[in-house]
């Protein structure tokens, strides 16, 4: 395998990881920011208050976006398996 081929595979892998992580992290960050702003406005200083809303939002996002995320992972792995003969021959694929 050439360095360009390894770099191509790693680029696709890192891109997929970033996309799938952002699907989960962005809603959790938005909820955390909203709860923090609410706590600042009401002068509540309980640091564990943000944990439950973020946890619920994360589970909700996983329930809603889980099939999409699994589909993306399965599509990526299917493409990797299809391209194995091309990778072994040293070309970048079909």
Residue pairs with C-beta under 8 A, 6 or more apart in sequence:
1 87
1 90
2 90
4 92
5 87
5 90
5 92
8 92
9 80
9 87
12 76
13 76
16 72
16 73
16 76
19 72
20 69
20 72
20 73
23 61
23 65
23 68
23 69
24 58
24 61
24 62
24 65
27 57
27 58
27 60
27 61
28 54
28 57
28 58
28 61
31 50
31 53
31 54
31 57
32 50
32 53
32 54
35 49
35 50
35 53
35 54
36 50
38 44
39 45
39 46
39 49
39 50
82 94
83 93
83 94
86 92
86 93
86 94
87 93
